[in-house]
Amino acid sequence: MQQPSVVSRTRDYYNSNEVLSFQALIYNNSDHCSIGLYDGQETIHQAMYKTVEKMASLVPLNKSSVVLDMGAGYGGAARYLANTANCFVDCLNLSEGQNQRNRELNQKQGLDSQIRVIEGSFEEIPSANEHYDVVWSQDALLFSSARVKMLKEVYRVLKKGGHFIFTDPMKNDDCPTEILQPLLERIHLDSLSSFEFYRNTATTLGFKEIQVIELTEQLTQHYARLLEEINTQYEAFLKSCGKDYIEHQKRGLKYWVEAGEKRYLNWGILHFRKCLDENYEKQRV
């Protein structure tokens, strides 16, 4: 089956040497690579770790739980969950480079029996129906090529009563096209979603909204910190990634910071639950 272009572009982008080198430098070889929670002088790694802690505190997990991490990156969240809850985690991710490091870190920490790394897309999750207790994602669902289909897949693989918790960079519905386009170009996307889309679609599919925590100021601060890090270590980034790539990243990050400050962008933690009662389900999209 021919894959949608956005899936192919995402795989190629996150498999590139420039991106893998850039992430190693910008995150200081952290195994996390998502937006952090800042309230003081945290390092980027510490802020990203705090996001995982916060999300994990919102869902019930124990040693019998099975979690799907969609867009797992280097597996930092999966290892946190496996270590703290002693649960099982499947990491669904497109990038072979990230997946290879994920597997190496799992083996090094003795977690390869609890964490399975799977290559695949969000629109065709390689799982049986009602397999997972929790579906988790951090800043990855924006790379879906068909978001309604992706949410249907999440619903399919969740057990009744299962939890769906995620973060995602989103746009305000009044974000002008001329503001949005350079943001999309930085990460090779066609569109961004919104709080309204996720809430309305999830409810239509039969999810119950547990809570939505709006944290857009954290997106702005995170991208500002990344930009600051590039400027501080500019020569190292030049040597590792090349001038064209780094200047492209600087321009893109500047756009994201400015759009976030103007409230054209949104970010937060969205938490839904698959209803226990099948009669509650509404007509699917």
N, C-alpha and C positions, 0 to 999 in steps of 0.2 A: 504494500500500500504506500502510495506517495505521501510523504509527510507534508503538513502545511508549512509554508515558507517561514513563518515566525518561529516554528519549532526548530527548523534547520538553522536559521540565523542564530537562535539562542545557543544551540549546541556549538556551532562554529565559533561564536563569540567567546563563550566560556571555556572552550578548548584551546584558544589561542595562547601562544607563549606570552604575548604582551599582557593579557588579562591575568594569567596565572602569576606572572612576575609582579605585576602591579598589586595584586591582592596580597601577595607575600610581604611586600614592602609596606603597603598602606595599613595593613592590619598587624604588622610586626609578627608574622607567622602565627597569628591566632587561628584557632580552629573555628572561630565564628566569623561571619561575614555579612551581618545584617545590621539594621539601624539600632542604635543603642539608646539607653535611658540615662540622661545626664541630670545631675543636680548639684554638682560641685566640680572637683578637679580630677574626675575619673579619666583614666586612659581610654582610648577607643575600645580596647579589648574589654576593660572592666565594664564600660557602659553596655556593650553588646551582651556580656554575660548577665548583666542585670535584667535585660529584656527576657532572656530565657528563664531566669528565676521568677520573674513576675508572671509570665505566662504559665509556667508549671504550677504556680501556687493557685491557679484558677481552675484546674481540672483534677478530678480524682484519679490517682494512679497507684497501682500496687504491683506486686511481683507477678500477678497473672495478666496484667494489662498488655495489650498489643497496640502499638502506636505506628501510624504512618506519618513520616516527615516528608512532605512534598517540597522538592527543591532544597534538599538537605545540605547542599554545599559540601563543606569539609567534615560535616557530622558533629559539630560541637554540641548542638542541642541534643542530638541522639545520645551522645555519650553522657551528657548531664542527666538525662532522663534514665538511662540504663544504670548509672551509678547511684542516683538518689532514690529511685523508686524500684530498682531491680527488675524493671520491666523489659519487654522485647520491643525493638524498634526496627521498622523497615525504612530505609532511606531511598526515596525515589528521586533520581537526579539525572540530568542529561549529560553533564560534563565528565568525560572519561578521566581528565586530569584531576578534577576534584574527587571523583569516586576512588581513584587509585590512592590518593593521600588519605581519604576517609578509611579505606580498608587497612592501610598500613597503621594508622593511629589506633584503630579498633584492635588490631592484633597486638600492637605494642602494649596496650592497656588491658589485654586479656578480656576484651569484650566482643570478640568476633563470634561467640556463640549466642550473644544477645542481640547483635546488630547485623542486619542483612542489608547490603547495598545493591540497589537495583537500578539499572538504566532504563528509562522509559519516559513517556510524556504524561501530562496530567489528564489528557482527554481520553486516554485508554489505560487506566490503572491496571497493572497486571495482578489482579487479586480476585478472589471469589467474593460473592455478595456477603455483606454483613460480617466482615472479617475483623475489623478494627474497633477498638474501644475509643480511640482518640485519633483524629486526623489533625495534624499540626503543620503549619507552614509559616515561614518568616520571609517576607519581602520577595516572594517568588511567583505568586499567582498572577502578577502583572504580565508574566511571560507566557500565559496561556494563549493559545491561538483561537480558542472558542470557549469563552468563560461560562456560558450557560451549560454547555456540555460538560465542562470540567466540574461544575458544582453538582450536576447530576451524578457524575462518577463518584464524587465524595459521598453523596447521599447513599449511593449503591453499596459502597464498601464499608460504610459505618454500621455497626450493630444498632439495633433499636435502643434508644437512650444514650447512644454514643455522642461524644463531644467533638465539635469542629472549632478549633481556635487558630487564629492566624493574624498576621500583620501584613499590610500591603501599602506601598505608595499609591495614592489615588489623586484624582483631580476634583476640584469643585465643579459643579455643573455650569458655573458661569465663567470658567477659565477660557480666555480667548484663544483662538487657534494659533495666533502669532506667538503667544506665550508657550503654548503646549508643544509646538512642533520641535523647537530646539531641545526640549527635555527628552522627547521621544528619540531624537536622533542620537543622543549620547549612548543609549543602550539598545538601539536598533529595534524599536517597537513601533506599532501602528496606532496604539491607543492606550489610555489608562482607564481604570474602572473608577467607581465612586462608592461612598458609604451607602447612598441610596440604592444603587444597583445591587450591592451585596445583600442589603437588608431585604429589599423587595423580592429578589430572586430566591434567596434562602427561605423566606416565609412561604412563597408560592410552592416551592418544592416539598415543604413539609417540615422544615426546621423550626424550632422555637428559638427566638432570640433570648439569650441569657444576659448579655451586656455588650455594649459597644463603648470603648474608652477612647475618646478623641485625644490624640497626643501629637498634633501636627508640629508643635514647637520643637519636639524632639527630632523630627525629620530635618528641620532647618538647622538645628544645632549640629546634628550628625554630619551633614554634608559640609557645613562650615568647618568642622574639625578635620574632615578629609582634605579639604582644600588647604587648610593651614599646614597639615602634615606634608603635602606635596611641596608647598613653598619652603618649608623648613629643610626638607631633604631633596631639593630639586635636582642637584647633581647626581645623586644616587638613582633617582627615578629616570633621569635622562640616560644614564648608562645602562639601566636594566630594561627600559621599555622603549626608548627612542623619543625624539623630540615631537614628532607628529602626534604620536599617541598621547603623550603627557599634556601637550597643549590642548588637544581635543578634550581630554578629561578635565582640565582646568576650566575651559570654557563651559563645558556641560555642568560641572558642579556649581559654577557661579550662577548659571541659569536656575538650577534647582534651589539654591539658597534664596535668590531674589524672588522666585515664584512662591516659595514657602513663606517668606516674610510678608508677601502681599496677600496671603491666604488663598492663592489659586490652587494650592496643593493641600492634600490631607494625608494623615497617617494615624494609625491607632491599632488597638487590639480589638478584634471582633470575635465574639464567642457565641456559638449556636449549639443547639442540641437536637439530635434526631428524635422525633417524638416516639414515645413508647406505644402509643395507641395508633394502630394503622388507620382507624376510622377518622383520625384527626387530619390525615394527609389531604392536602388540597390538590386540585387538578394540576398536574405538572406542566411546566412551560413547554 
